[in-house]
Amino acid sequence: MKELMSPSESETACSDVILSTRHLRVAVLHQGLLRAIGPVSSLLAPGETSLEQAFLRIIGGDSSPSSL
């Protein structure tokens, strides 16, 4: 399956969405698979302040401040 965006491009696109509005529905795609879908507010876990943090948690990446 062909990748539509690189991981960094999709993270940037997702971050732009969260800055503009929290009621949009977004999808988290990783390695060609749909990992999560829903309103931004439902994808953020308690304490998360960015969609980048949610993205990394959902795909199993490291979201510690030292790695961001």
matplotlib code that plots the C-alpha trace (Angstrom):
import matplotlib.pyplot as plt

x = [0.0, 1.4, 1.9, -0.1, 2.0, 5.1, 4.7, 6.1, 3.7, 0.7, 1.7, 2.1, -1.3, -2.9, -1.3, -2.6, -6.1, -6.0, -4.8, -7.7, -10.6, -11.3, -14.6, -13.4, -13.2, -9.7, -8.3, -5.0, -3.3, -0.1, 1.6, -1.4, -3.8, -6.6, -5.7, -8.3, -11.0, -13.2, -13.4, -10.1, -11.4, -12.1, -8.6, -6.8, -6.1, -6.2, -3.1, -2.4, -2.3, -1.6, -2.7, 1.0, 1.0, -2.2, -0.8, 2.3, 0.3, -2.1, 0.7, 2.8, 5.5, 7.5, 5.7, 8.0, 9.0, 12.7, 11.7, 9.5]
y = [0.0, 3.4, 6.0, 9.2, 11.3, 10.8, 10.5, 14.0, 15.5, 13.8, 14.9, 18.5, 18.3, 16.9, 19.6, 22.3, 20.9, 20.9, 24.5, 25.7, 23.7, 20.9, 19.7, 18.4, 14.7, 13.4, 10.1, 8.7, 6.6, 4.6, 2.3, 2.3, 1.3, 3.3, 3.5, 5.9, 8.3, 10.8, 14.3, 15.7, 16.1, 12.3, 11.4, 13.5, 11.6, 13.5, 15.7, 15.7, 19.2, 18.4, 16.1, 15.1, 13.6, 11.7, 10.5, 9.2, 7.5, 5.9, 4.5, 3.4, 6.0, 7.8, 11.0, 12.0, 15.7, 14.7, 12.9, 15.6]
z = [0.0, -1.0, 1.8, 1.3, 3.7, 5.6, 9.4, 9.9, 7.3, 8.9, 12.4, 11.2, 9.4, 12.6, 14.7, 12.4, 12.9, 16.6, 16.7, 14.6, 16.1, 18.5, 17.1, 13.8, 13.3, 12.5, 11.6, 12.8, 10.1, 10.9, 8.5, 6.2, 8.9, 10.5, 14.2, 15.6, 14.3, 16.1, 17.4, 18.5, 22.0, 22.2, 20.9, 23.6, 26.8, 30.1, 30.4, 26.6, 25.1, 21.5, 18.8, 18.4, 21.9, 21.1, 17.8, 19.4, 22.2, 19.7, 17.5, 20.5, 20.0, 22.8, 23.7, 26.6, 26.5, 25.9, 22.7, 21.2]

ax = plt.figure().add_subplot(projection="3d")
ax.plot(x, y, z, "-o")
ax.set_aspect("equal")
plt.show()
